[in-house]
Amino acid sequence: MNKTSVKIREQSHYDDMLLALLPIILCACVMYSARVLLVCVVAFLTARISDVAMAVIRKQEVDTSDKSSTVAALVFCMMLPVSVPLYIVVVTVAVTVVLGKHAFGGKDVYPFSLAALAMCFAAVNWPNQALAAVTPLTKVSFWSGAAESALSGASQIKAGGLPYVSTINLLLGYHPGAMGSAFILVILSVAVFLLVGKRITWHIPVSFLATCAIIAIVFPRIYGVSRFDSLKLELLSSALIFYAVFMLNEPATTPHNPKAKIVFGVLSGVLTMLFRYFGSYEIGGCFALLLVNATEGFWDRLFSAGGIFENSRSFKAWIAQLGLNKKKAAPVTAGNVEIKKAKKSAARKSADKAAGSADTGNQLLDIISAAEDNIDQVEFTTRTIDVKQALKELEEKQKKEGR
């Protein structure tokens, strides 16, 4: 695939993400009032204004086809509570676009997921507002966002409790949480649409969720329920599935090689669960993604053409460089000593033979050099002569003259 087709595919990715976010936003509006639209519009406009402002400051042409900032802003909004103050949205999106994107070069060259970076920035600076939860169908002030807060399922698990939410409500997103990351059935439907249409590949989402599921079922942290119920609550009461579909597939920050994508997904899953188990925030997936984003190029180089894992031969060469395939020294025995002596003798004979050949070669060079010095005494004819005989006669002539 050439560079032009890659760019076109990456651009279509953001168009597909905007389309995929529409049903999530509509469901959020039904559950949490029309203020969802207000938050999304503010984030969208802030992202566009920041892009235009940076293009003007950098004296570049405004790229109207670049939708990476707007997609990141909307994904960020879906992880926020509907009660979030608007100034947090404006400041976070602006800082993320300016420092997280344009400071690294702009479109397609920024190293970190913009949505994950925005969520981490908001959580660190305004944890009470950015990590709050609101019960669905609760009355919310349109402009101020004032609403009665509640404890989300992920927060209850983090505190060592047990969320009492039925499976159907978990799937429908009818429990306290963020605006759009809890609608599991809708998110899974969108994921199927993206996979069938080849908008995304299965490698990162499946490897990520499989890793999270294995850790959750092997090391359950919810007591008083079965391992299966613990796994269900870990996956459905958090934003893990939302991460897998909308955040871990960004072309600019994830590998392109299929094998590298699997490693990327597994590593993201391990770090996400470690942050969820031992970190201070329930949005561990965002912090984990930022760390794994930094290794994206490394995994692509390992598994791409010419990489050490490209084939078994190059892998063996890599192992040889590490010194892992060195043979163990043979035990010292009488037989081994005799073999070593025989090898040394053969090597010495070869060296003597080579030295003799070198002496013969040196003599021949001396004769040729002498012939060159006496070139004016040689009579040239058009007939064929014997070079060896001529050199022999010249040598005899020089001996007679005492040279």
Secondary structure, 3 states (H helix, E strand, C coil): CCHHHHHHHHHHHHHHHHHHHHHHHHHHHHHHCCHHHHHHHHHHHHHHHHHHHHHHHCCCCCCCCCCHHHHHHHHHHHCCCCCCCHHHHHHHHHHHHHHHHHHHCCCCCCCCCHHHHHHHHHHHHCHHHHCCEECCCCCCCCCCCCCCEECCHHHHHHCCCCCCCCHHHHHHCCCCECCCCCCHHHHHHHHHHHHHCCCCCCHHHHHHHHHHHHHHHHCCCCCCCCHHHHHHHHHHCCCHHHHHHHCCCCCCCCCCCHHHHHHHHHHHHHHHHHHHHHCCCCCHHHHHHHHHHCCHHHHHHHHCCCCCCCCHHHHHHHHHHHCCCCCCCCCCCHHHHHHHHHHHHHHHHHHHHHHHHHHHHHHHHHHHHHHHHCHHHCCCCCCCCCHHHHHHHHHHHHHHCCC
